[in-house]
Amino acid sequence: MSAGPHSRTSSRDRILARVRSAVAAAPEAPEPTRDYLTTHTPDDPAAVLDLLHENLADYRAVVHRTSADELPLLLMRLLAERGSATVLVPPGLPPEWLSAADATRIHDRSVSTAQELDAVDSVVTGCALAIAETGTIVLDAGPGQGRRRITLIPDHHICVVRVPDQVVASVPQAMPRLDPTRPLTWISGPSATSDIELDRVEGVHGPRTLEVVLLQG
């Protein structure tokens, strides 16, 4: 016969009491030391950007570099080459980014279903930060990014990173700039997983194609 809830609580309390008794005379834990290097990358913005580009590409993201003047034409070309007839636009996305694109804008709505989002050809967003040493893009649902699900359901995600303002070298440098109370999404390349035989499958947990635009100036 299985034990009732009171028996389980009593057993838990006895175990915790034994643990407390065993560590009662233990010395106070020392304060953690934080004298480790916060980055392994030279303090050179060009080197950090090149490393970000290299690691993004190593994770199979498609990387582009452009200026503010050229961004609308670049996004128009990327959407046209993809054959995207519709593009999901999060609130707060600068309107000039897609000013040259022909695709029909689909605005994110709270009532949008997963099926409706899955029917969208592409999504264009900004980001919160990009981390060079890990080739990671961080989203926090801020202006120009939208809710997490709009970057997980569509099969094609174009993410614009403002350089150098949104680029850091390392994770320790990134953490103080991120708000832990926001819904953080860490993206290192397009969605990918492998089965027991190591067959790689892309697009299971997010977009099959990730394109990152490094916007300079």
Beta strands, then each sheet from edge to edge (+ up, - down):
strand 1: 62-67
strand 2: 86-89
strand 3: 104-107
strand 4: 122-125
strand 5: 129-131
strand 6: 136-139
strand 7: 156-163
strand 8: 167-168
strand 9: 185-187
strand 10: 192-194
strand 11: 200-202
strand 12: 209-216
sheet 1: 1+ 12+ 7+ 4+ 2+ 3+
sheet 2: 8+ 5+ 6- 9+
sheet 3: 10+ 11-
end
